[in-house]
Amino acid sequence: MEPQLTPLIDSLPSTVPFVGPEALERKRNRPFRARLGANENGFGPAPSVIAAIQESAAEAWKYADPENFDLKRALAAHLGIAPTNVIVGEGVDTLLGLAVRQYVQEGTPVVTSLGAYPTFNFHVAGFGGRLVTVPYRDDREDLEGLLAAVKREQAPLVYFSNPDNPMGTWWEAAEIERFIDALPASTMLILDEAYGETAPGSALPPVDISRSNVLRMRTFSKAYGLAGMRCGYAIGAEKQIGAFDKIRNHFGMNKLTQIAALAALKDQAYLKHVIARIIAGRERIAQIAAGNGLQAIPSATNFVTIDCGRDGPYALAVLNALIDRDVFVRKPMAPVLDRCIRVSVGLDDELDYFEQQLPQALAAVK
Amino acid sequence: MEPQLTPLIDSLPSTVPFVGPEALERKRNRPFRARLGANENGFGPAPSVIAAIQESAAEAWKYADPENFDLKRALAAHLGIAPTNVIVGEGVDTLLGLAVRQYVQEGTPVVTSLGAYPTFNFHVAGFGGRLVTVPYRDDREDLEGLLAAVKREQAPLVYFSNPDNPMGTWWEAAEIERFIDALPASTMLILDEAYGETAPGSALPPVDISRSNVLRMRTFSKAYGLAGMRCGYAIGAEKQIGAFDKIRNHFGMNKLTQIAALAALKDQAYLKHVIARIIAGRERIAQIAAGNGLQAIPSATNFVTIDCGRDGPYALAVLNALIDRDVFVRKPMAPVLDRCIRVSVGLDDELDYFEQQLPQALAAVK
């Protein structure tokens, strides 16, 4: 008899949260001309960050500082909190997995929105949690519905993102704070703010590390343009942040990533410049949509979700027609949301190409 | 009531597997002059690898290919197996964590050597496994003892490394194969070959992916000089390798790491050059030890473990005296092994400095 997986692991499917654009390129045997599907930031990291990576490449033989001391100190100073209120990890995905592992056992109810971040769901399933999903309302995460589900299920964990992925919508800080105030003290909220930098300042509650039931997660993957380097961080009360140390991979961080993230954090001027370009890119995508008779959903992220005006199969056909035309985009898959496609802000020439191909894609599916 | 950790996570201590040299430097408020404690490879990655990292730094905004397609294909070709027999992860540490999670539930007995890799033990504890330890025999992992413990405990998982860390000793391939042949088919062996490249070829059994109960783990951290980039891989039967996909962090790999590892694998000439330097460094450390009346234990790794000739507290005093003199080294902590210190092969000037400081350290503790 061969080695037996645990019953839980054995029961898991072999699905993946997302198919990468490289896999699609291999399947098509042709590269994409516009990479607009993964909410990456084509403006890239700051020149100062690229230089920092290049200058430190020869240091790649050293393990990174397992305490992430310098980066945590810089983040803490930037946020006006203590380093003990920050944990750094190999991307928010890793931190989500660790957080789920801390609060979820087999059968534990976990509340999230139907159609929200698949990687969070992947981790919940991976630790045997029972996903309780709440439909979006008017293309936004339904805060009241999430709260009601938490109370009904006595769920110890609830997740949502603000601004939201995949819809790009957001709530103002006052609404988020109202949710937190109403949340049972024993329920941990993971507030995913991966797109926080591109949101209006009014959407982000002040950092409040006195809350023992809120973990806010942020990343260098989006506005900072470092998705390929894997660096995320969580902000919270000292005790809850400290619990990550019990199980995290202490030597998991990439040495060059620590250096890149530090450099990125220092170059706030470049961040400001990129955010302005992202906002301009959002407007341009909305105009392209309107020019084709489609409605863009207002976005606070680095992508724009476009209502294709009909049902899910129609939007899927539009998506496939774009992929056939070398435009990599993705789409929401949950009912009602699935009438949309999701287009990341890209470089001008990528948006030019999208603008050129969208009418043809729409014509092809009509 | 604040959010409650699961009973398992709550029960875990906040210890870390290792303290990093950076933490020691902060505590001492002084940098080390010789970084010889973490079995890093100070010769560094190949110039071709450094160039590849530098040339691709501007690509850091892209998520890495989640399938690790190119790297898996190159590794498979290098090893003469199929890509489906290889899984790539963010360092062997991450792969160890995933493997433990696949086979270990609360209370599952897991066999390892007393004083072997602490990070493996950290993962076993983190998933609630019950560690069953077997003392080393004559400074080598006790294969017979490990096998007996597996059978006695009906353990579904056993771990050892060949060559061994922290002692540097090794078994010939025939002994390893004899162990595998005698292992119950239902027990998974994790054979950690992190130091495989620096071992005599006769220590590594031919790659045999027909075995469903062996996972061999290798890394770019040691001979390839890329510890800071986090890239390890496991080799095994297709079904067992496929199980990693159920729970791994699909977008966890660093984009530049994929590029660096590919470049490193291509540059076998540099690898050969570095291995020759490592072997010369081992000889030099042994000579330095002998020159101070100490006995170096023969090593097949990139470090040399030196018997300080007395007991654990004495070796610890030697270690501390070296650290006081700006030489970063580590030491085994388990009984009997703890009479030793462990010195990584470093650059010539670091070994010069070690040679200069060791007599003073020994004098100070006498």
Interface residues (C-beta under 8 A of the other chain):
Chain A: M1 E2 P3 Q4 L5 T6 L8 I9 L12 P13 S14 V16 P17 F18 V19 G20 E22 A23 R26 R35 A38 E40 N41 G42 F43 G44 P45 V49 I50 I53 Q54 A57 A58 E59 A60 W61 K62 Y63 A64 D65 P66 E67 F69 E90 G91 D93 T94 G97 R101 Q102 Y103 V104 Q105 T119 G126 P156 L157 A185 S186 T187 M188 S212 N213 S221 G225 L226 A227 G228 M229 R230 K239 Q240 G242 A243 D245 K246 I247 N249 H250 F251 G252 M253 N254 K255 L256 T257 A260
Chain B: M1 E2 P3 Q4 L5 T6 L8 I9 L12 P13 S14 V16 P17 F18 V19 G20 E22 A23 R26 R35 A38 E40 N41 G42 F43 G44 P45 V49 I50 I53 Q54 A57 A58 E59 A60 W61 K62 Y63 A64 D65 P66 E67 F69 E90 G91 D93 T94 G97 R101 Q102 Y103 V104 Q105 T119 G126 P156 L157 A185 S186 T187 M188 S212 N213 S221 G225 L226 A227 G228 M229 R230 K239 Q240 G242 A243 D245 K246 I247 N249 H250 F251 G252 M253 N254 K255 L256 T257 A260
